[in-house]
């Protein structure tokens, strides 16, 4: 019999936070916080331990991007997983990306991909006993819930586990594990000062290198620091969801029409500063969408509907303009305040962000809208605001922000006419 000293490869007793995280009994554990806290090492070894404790177990470890997992975590996995446990012909399937251990347990690994890729990959996974996602701030809450749905493998006495590691982020992880602490959830803070394996000057060098906001997030593990490139802080979004306002004022709507793929057509209506309706449907022909929108305009008695007329939205606009007061918005055109904004998209989103900051928005608790708003990033080009393009968002594995765009359109003030044409029954009125 081969005796393997696992402690020689990984000894969590030397890092009190790692040790504490391994003792967690809750199903969902987030070991998160600063860089250098030993997060990835914890997640890998918790998965290995569950595979050894329950013969025949199956688990998946990975992150959103499979290349990132191979570059950042896979080398550590090979170091922590003793070769004596799997190294015989056929027991490490590199093509199919799994290890078969001598006790019958399987460890799958890799990336889960974008929303569409993740949907297919997770649906094709076998029943699992555990999941570990590194850099969990990069996946969506929907992907997290889908993965948890696969954790249902039946084994005697099995302890199910969904293990997450992450750097501080203002999104769904903070909401579930820190702001509200959902049932059966546990958060353990990971800080570099608790990791004895780092170079002695590691933390000091990061403090010298990073600006103050990054020090608070990535060195001190503070989840409440506004990220400088985020357009609308998550705390402002949650504040809008929890804020109660009367349905008082102008009734205005926004419509973002689906173009292709996974995108949706989204209609949002507000009365004053309170959003009163959110409707969405999968990609359909423009006549169908125009018919649905016509009924919604009548239902809410809208003074005006703002439509993104780039692409298919222009076709819907043409079908509606003779019977309803609709306004064509081309977000790529120049801004009114050209010295402050790259284009109209940046101008309208900048105005929306200020409404959130001033507490002038009330939202229903819609997960897709909240997630998309929190994902919007900004930057400044020669002192002018620019919003991250949809193409760049797709490269980050995010869907087109249809819900966020519809909200932005809905909050363009009806009284601001500018150079935009408004039609009613075929007659230009502005």
Beta strands, then each sheet from edge to edge (+ up, - down):
strand 1: 28-33
strand 2: 58-63
strand 3: 92-93
strand 4: 98-100
strand 5: 106-111
strand 6: 130-133
strand 7: 161-167
strand 8: 185-190
strand 9: 251-256
strand 10: 264-271
strand 11: 274-282
strand 12: 304-308
strand 13: 326-329
strand 14: 378-381
strand 15: 384-387
strand 16: 422-424
strand 17: 427-428
sheet 1: 3+ 4- 5+ 2+ 6+ 7+ 1+ 8+
sheet 2: 11+ 10- 9+ 12+ 13+ 16- 17+
sheet 3: 14+ 15-
end
